[in-house]
Amino acid sequence: MNRIFWVARREFLAVVTRKSFLIGLLLPPLIGLGMIALIPRLMSSSSPVVRGEIVIVDPARTAGELLEKLISPESITARLEENQSRAPIPLALPEAPQLSVVAAPPPGDIDAAKRWLSERSTTRRIAVVQIAPDAVQRAPSNEQFGGYQLFVNEGLDERTESTLHTGARLALLQARLSAYDIAPVDVAPLLRVERPAAVLVERSGEQSGGLDFNRVLPMVMGILLFMGVMMGGQILMTSTIEEKSSRVMEVLLSAMSPLELMWGKLLGLFGVSLLGLGIYIALGVAGLLQFALFGLLDPLLIVWLVVFFIVTYLVFGALMLAIGAAVNQIADAQTLLMPVMMPLSLSYLVMIVAGRMPDSTVSVAASFIPPVNTFAMLARMASTSPPPLWQSLLSLGISMIAAAAAVWFAAKVLRIGLLMHGKPPNFMTLLRWARMA
């Protein structure tokens, strides 16, 4: 036991005392906070004002004048301010494009308008809007209204194109209402129904925005579990390969058994992963307290996260340790790493499905299939419809059996692989080693 503790302490201190570890541990949350603060500023940053000419082809003279008013800078700014008032994140209003409507000779000729759009000119020619003759008054033989078509010049930005589409749609709607003697001002309030934020009702009270938090929580839990496993597993594999290639492993095996070395390395890197996971959990709890949202989080969920992290780490950590012991170079480990990374990646995808549909057949079945069961069950527990306790305990029991099998497999491979050199083995060779040892 003393030897296991000595190896675990050595592995732990060798990692946490590196500057690269501290930078890698703190850099992701700092980048996340920076993106949260920077993205709204980038979205609200001013861009060059679009200036140019457009042509409206409206032979029936039904909605062309309305469209010209709706794409004026004053009208565009008014719509932007209205949309901004309903936006969850306050952003600075972009400056409206300066669009001027011109007449392309001969009037009403769409082919002439297209030629006008493609010709070189000292002024910027942006688009041609063609309004169908039956866009406002339906043809007797047609039950549907006609629409419009937009022809644009190259280099047109998405925001200006969207502005033209919005203006054309509103112009046709207003023209149709006027054609049927309906005032658009009277209809607009009837069509406007604001969507309120759902209020979560619990025994402790009501909380606005609680459902949104519960929908995001499963993904957050899955990311924490994924990062914790990858943090320790990757370091465990690379450190084993480096020690084996530099012959340090032979010195260590002269003082202890392969099983003691395995448990020492597993426990040492487990401490590293647990430290990183604890820091991320602390940062998350601090953020919830800052925004008065901690009441939405069940503290027992953090306990389940740590418990599932332990068994998941033992599964993937033991497998990565076995891979590190079987090869001599990091490049040789890529082939053997694929069968381990595929279930880990699949676990992340299953977690997303289980968080959105916790009671579906796929989510329930995945909760009992190792090694994806820990991700699926944790996502279901963090969802709006948590599973019964017996399913959580059964999934934990299955995970413990899978962890014991992974550790047993790693121990068998270590006994042979640590002192093996030469051609790297394939996965079937590792299975033969496990049967031989």
C-alpha positions in Angstrom: 0.0 0.0 0.0 2.9 2.4 0.7 4.3 1.8 -2.7 0.9 2.5 -4.3 0.6 5.7 -2.3 4.2 6.7 -3.3 3.5 6.3 -7.0 0.1 8.1 -6.7 1.8 11.0 -4.9 4.6 11.2 -7.5 2.1 11.1 -10.4 -0.1 13.8 -8.8 2.7 16.2 -8.0 4.4 15.7 -11.3 1.3 16.9 -13.1 -0.1 19.6 -10.9 3.2 21.4 -10.4 3.6 22.0 -14.1 2.8 25.5 -15.4 1.3 23.9 -18.5 -1.2 22.0 -16.3 -2.4 25.1 -14.5 -2.7 27.0 -17.8 -4.6 24.2 -19.4 -6.8 23.9 -16.4 -7.7 27.6 -16.1 -7.6 28.5 -19.8 -11.0 26.9 -20.9 -13.1 28.7 -18.3 -11.3 31.9 -19.0 -11.9 31.5 -22.7 -15.6 30.8 -22.0 -15.9 33.9 -19.9 -14.1 35.9 -22.5 -16.4 34.7 -25.2 -19.5 35.5 -23.1 -18.2 39.1 -22.7 -16.8 39.5 -26.2 -19.5 37.9 -28.4 -22.2 40.6 -27.7 -19.6 43.3 -28.5 -18.7 41.6 -31.7 -22.3 41.2 -32.7 -23.0 44.9 -32.0 -19.8 46.2 -33.7 -20.5 48.6 -36.4 -19.8 47.6 -40.0 -19.5 49.8 -43.1 -22.9 51.3 -44.1 -24.2 49.7 -47.3 -25.1 52.2 -49.9 -26.5 51.4 -53.3 -29.4 51.4 -55.8 -32.2 49.0 -56.4 -34.9 48.6 -59.0 -38.5 47.6 -58.3 -40.3 46.0 -61.2 -44.0 46.3 -60.4 -46.1 46.3 -63.6 -49.4 46.3 -61.8 -48.3 49.2 -59.5 -49.6 47.3 -56.4 -46.8 47.3 -53.8 -43.9 49.1 -55.3 -44.5 52.4 -53.5 -45.0 50.6 -50.2 -41.8 48.7 -50.7 -39.9 51.9 -51.4 -41.1 53.4 -48.1 -40.4 50.2 -46.1 -36.7 50.1 -47.2 -36.1 53.7 -46.3 -33.4 54.2 -43.6 -36.1 55.5 -41.2 -38.4 52.5 -41.6 -35.5 50.0 -41.3 -34.3 51.7 -38.1 -37.7 51.6 -36.6 -38.0 47.8 -37.2 -34.5 47.2 -35.8 -35.4 49.1 -32.6 -38.6 47.1 -32.3 -36.7 43.8 -32.7 -34.0 45.0 -30.2 -36.6 45.6 -27.5 -37.6 41.9 -27.6 -34.0 40.6 -27.8 -32.7 38.8 -24.6 -29.2 40.4 -25.0 -29.0 44.2 -25.5 -26.9 45.0 -28.5 -26.0 48.2 -30.2 -28.2 48.9 -33.3 -26.4 48.6 -36.6 -26.7 51.5 -39.0 -29.5 51.0 -41.6 -28.4 50.5 -45.2 -28.9 53.5 -47.5 -30.9 52.2 -50.4 -32.2 54.3 -53.1 -34.9 53.2 -55.6 -34.2 54.1 -59.3 -36.1 53.4 -62.5 -34.4 51.2 -65.0 -35.5 51.8 -68.6 -37.8 50.7 -70.0 -40.1 50.5 -66.9 -41.6 47.1 -66.1 -39.1 45.2 -68.3 -37.5 42.6 -66.0 -34.9 41.6 -68.6 -33.8 45.2 -68.9 -33.6 45.4 -65.1 -31.4 42.3 -65.0 -29.1 43.9 -67.6 -29.0 47.0 -65.5 -28.0 45.0 -62.5 -25.1 43.2 -64.2 -23.7 46.3 -66.0 -20.7 48.2 -64.6 -21.5 51.5 -63.1 -19.9 54.3 -60.9 -22.7 53.6 -58.3 -23.3 50.4 -56.6 -26.2 48.4 -58.0 -27.5 46.1 -55.4 -30.7 44.3 -56.3 -33.8 44.0 -58.5 -37.2 43.2 -56.8 -39.8 41.8 -59.2 -43.4 41.8 -57.9 -45.8 39.4 -59.5 -48.9 40.9 -61.2 -51.2 38.8 -58.9 -49.2 39.5 -55.7 -52.0 41.7 -54.3 -55.1 40.7 -56.4 -55.5 37.0 -57.0 -56.1 35.7 -60.5 -59.6 34.3 -60.9 -58.2 30.8 -61.8 -55.7 30.7 -58.9 -56.5 30.3 -55.2 -53.1 31.5 -54.1 -51.5 35.0 -54.3 -48.4 35.6 -56.3 -45.2 36.6 -54.7 -42.0 38.4 -55.5 -38.6 37.5 -56.7 -35.2 39.0 -55.7 -32.3 39.3 -58.0 -29.0 40.4 -56.3 -25.6 41.5 -57.4 -22.5 39.7 -56.2 -21.0 40.7 -52.9 -24.4 41.5 -51.3 -24.2 40.9 -47.5 -26.7 38.8 -45.7 -28.1 41.6 -43.6 -29.0 43.8 -46.6 -30.6 40.8 -48.3 -32.6 40.0 -45.2 -33.7 43.7 -45.1 -35.0 43.5 -48.7 -36.9 40.3 -48.0 -38.5 41.7 -44.9 -39.5 44.9 -46.7 -41.0 43.0 -49.7 -43.0 40.7 -47.4 -44.4 43.6 -45.3 -45.2 45.6 -48.5 -47.2 42.7 -50.0 -49.0 42.1 -46.7 -50.0 45.8 -46.3 -51.0 46.0 -50.0 -53.3 43.0 -49.7 -54.9 44.3 -46.5 -55.6 47.6 -48.2 -57.0 45.9 -51.2 -59.6 44.3 -49.0 -60.3 47.6 -47.1 -58.6 46.4 -43.9 -56.4 48.9 -42.1 -52.9 47.4 -41.4 -52.8 49.4 -38.1 -55.9 47.5 -36.9 -54.6 44.1 -37.9 -51.1 44.3 -36.4 -52.2 44.2 -32.7 -54.4 41.2 -33.5 -51.4 39.2 -35.0 -48.9 40.1 -32.3 -48.8 37.5 -29.5 -45.7 37.9 -27.2 -44.1 34.7 -26.1 -43.4 34.9 -22.3 -40.7 33.0 -20.5 -41.9 29.7 -18.9 -42.1 29.8 -15.1 -41.0 26.7 -13.3 -43.3 25.9 -10.4 -41.9 23.8 -7.5 -42.7 23.2 -3.8 -40.1 25.9 -2.9 -41.8 28.5 -5.1 -41.7 29.8 -8.6 -38.7 30.6 -10.7 -38.7 32.4 -14.1 -36.3 30.8 -16.6 -36.1 27.5 -14.6 -37.0 25.4 -17.6 -34.3 26.9 -19.7 -31.7 26.1 -17.0 -32.9 22.5 -16.8 -32.6 22.1 -20.5 -29.0 23.2 -20.5 -28.0 21.4 -17.4 -27.7 17.9 -18.9 -25.2 19.1 -21.5 -23.2 20.9 -18.8 -23.0 17.8 -16.7 -21.9 15.7 -19.7 -19.2 18.2 -20.7 -17.9 18.1 -17.1 -17.8 14.3 -17.1 -16.2 14.2 -20.5 -13.5 16.8 -19.6 -12.7 15.1 -16.3 -12.2 11.7 -18.0 -10.2 13.1 -20.9 -8.0 15.2 -18.6 -6.7 12.2 -16.6 -6.9 9.6 -19.3 -4.7 11.4 -21.8 -2.1 12.3 -19.3 -2.1 8.7 -18.0 -1.5 7.3 -21.4 1.2 9.8 -22.5 3.1 9.6 -19.2 3.2 5.7 -19.3 4.5 5.8 -22.9 7.2 8.3 -22.0 8.4 6.3 -19.0 8.4 3.1 -21.0 10.4 4.6 -23.9 12.9 6.2 -21.5 13.4 2.9 -19.5 12.1 4.5 -16.3 9.4 1.9 -16.2 12.1 -0.9 -15.8 13.5 0.9 -12.7 10.1 1.3 -11.2 9.2 -2.4 -11.8 12.4 -3.4 -10.0 10.9 -1.9 -6.8 7.3 -2.9 -7.1 4.8 -5.1 -8.9 3.0 -4.1 -12.1 -0.3 -4.2 -10.2 1.0 -1.7 -7.6 2.4 0.5 -10.3 -1.0 0.4 -12.2 -3.0 1.4 -9.1 -0.5 4.1 -8.1 -0.8 5.7 -11.6 -4.5 5.4 -11.7 -5.0 7.0 -8.3 -2.5 9.7 -8.9 -4.1 10.9 -12.2 -7.5 10.4 -10.6 -6.5 13.0 -8.1 -5.5 15.3 -10.9 -8.8 14.8 -12.7 -10.8 15.2 -9.5 -8.9 18.5 -8.8 -9.8 19.9 -12.2 -13.4 18.7 -11.9 -13.7 20.3 -8.5 -12.4 23.6 -9.8 -14.9 23.6 -12.7 -17.7 22.7 -10.3 -16.7 25.5 -8.0 -16.7 28.0 -10.8 -20.1 26.8 -11.9 -21.5 27.1 -8.4 -20.0 30.6 -8.0 -21.7 31.6 -11.3 -25.0 30.3 -10.2 -24.8 32.2 -6.9 -23.8 35.3 -8.8 -27.0 35.2 -10.9 -29.2 33.9 -8.0 -29.8 30.6 -9.8 -28.3 28.1 -7.4 -31.7 27.3 -6.1 -32.5 25.6 -9.4 -29.6 23.1 -8.9 -30.2 20.0 -6.8 -26.9 19.6 -4.7 -27.4 15.8 -4.9 -26.7 16.0 -8.6 -23.1 17.2 -7.9 -22.7 14.0 -5.7 -24.0 11.9 -8.5 -21.6 13.6 -10.9 -18.6 12.8 -8.8 -19.7 9.2 -8.3 -20.3 8.6 -12.0 -17.0 10.3 -12.7 -15.1 7.8 -10.5 -16.5 4.8 -12.3 -16.2 6.4 -15.8 -12.6 7.4 -15.1 -11.7 3.8 -14.0 -13.1 2.4 -17.2 -11.4 4.8 -19.7 -8.4 5.5 -17.5 -7.6 1.8 -17.2 -8.0 1.3 -21.0 -5.7 4.2 -21.8 -3.2 3.0 -19.3 -3.2 -0.4 -21.0 -2.6 1.3 -24.3 0.3 3.3 -23.0 1.9 0.1 -21.6 1.6 -1.7 -24.8 3.3 0.8 -27.2 6.6 2.5 -27.3 5.7 5.8 -29.0 2.7 8.1 -28.9 2.2 7.7 -32.7 1.8 3.9 -32.2 -1.0 4.5 -29.8 -3.4 6.1 -32.3 -4.6 2.8 -33.8 -5.3 1.3 -30.3 -6.9 4.5 -29.1 -9.6 4.5 -31.7 -11.7 1.7 -30.0 -11.5 3.7 -26.8 -12.3 7.1 -28.2 -15.3 5.9 -30.3 -17.4 4.9 -27.2 -16.3 8.1 -25.5 -17.5 10.2 -28.4 -20.7 8.1 -28.7 -21.3 8.7 -25.0 -21.3 12.5 -25.6 -23.9 12.1 -28.4 -26.0 9.8 -26.3 -25.9 12.4 -23.5 -27.4 15.0 -25.8 -30.3 12.7 -26.8 -30.9 11.6 -23.2 -31.0 15.2 -22.0 -33.6 16.2 -24.6 -35.7 13.0 -24.4 -35.0 11.4 -21.1 -37.9 9.0 -21.2 -37.4 7.7 -24.7 -36.5 4.0 -25.4 -33.0 4.9 -26.6 -32.3 7.0 -23.5 -33.5 4.4 -21.1 -31.7 1.5 -22.9 -28.4 3.5 -23.1 -28.6 4.1 -19.3 -27.7 0.4 -18.8 -25.2 -0.2 -21.5 -21.6 0.4 -20.5 -19.6 2.6 -21.1 -22.2 5.1 -22.3 -24.6 4.5 -19.4 -22.9 7.0 -17.1 -23.3 9.8 -19.5 -26.9 8.8 -20.4 -28.0 8.4 -16.8 -26.4 11.6 -15.6 -28.1 13.5 -18.4 -31.4 12.0 -17.5 -30.9 12.8 -13.8 -30.2 16.5 -14.8 -33.1 16.7 -17.2 -36.7 17.9 -16.6 -37.8 14.3 -16.1 -35.3 12.5 -13.8 -35.4 8.7 -13.7 -36.5 6.7 -10.6 -33.8 5.9 -8.0 -33.7 2.2 -8.7 -32.6 2.9 -12.3 -29.8 5.2 -11.1 -28.5 2.6 -8.6 -28.8 -0.2 -11.3 -26.8 1.9 -13.7 -24.2 2.6 -11.1 -23.9 -1.1 -10.3 -23.4 -1.9 -14.0 -20.8 0.8 -14.2 -18.9 -0.6 -11.3 -18.8 -4.1 -13.0 -17.5 -2.4 -16.2 -14.9 -0.6 -14.2 -13.7 -3.8 -12.5 -13.5 -5.5 -15.9 -11.5 -2.6 -17.4 -9.1 -2.6 -14.5 -8.7 -6.4 -14.7 -8.0 -6.1 -18.4 -5.4 -3.3 -17.8 -3.7 -5.3 -15.1 -3.3 -8.3 -17.5 -1.9 -6.2 -20.3 0.5 -4.4 -18.0 2.1 -7.6 -16.9 3.2 -8.3 -20.4 3.2 -5.0 -22.2 5.4 -2.9 -19.8 8.6 -4.8 -20.7 7.7 -5.5 -24.4 9.5 -3.5 -27.1 9.5 -3.7 -30.9 6.5 -3.8 -33.2 3.4 -2.2 -31.6 0.5 -4.7 -31.0 -3.0 -4.5 -32.3 -6.2 -4.7 -30.3 -6.5 -8.5 -30.8 -3.0 -8.9 -29.5 -4.0 -7.1 -26.3 -6.9 -9.5 -25.9 -4.5 -12.5 -26.3 -2.2 -10.9 -23.6 -5.1 -10.6 -21.3 -5.9 -14.4 -21.7 -2.3 -15.4 -21.3 -1.4 -13.4 -18.2 
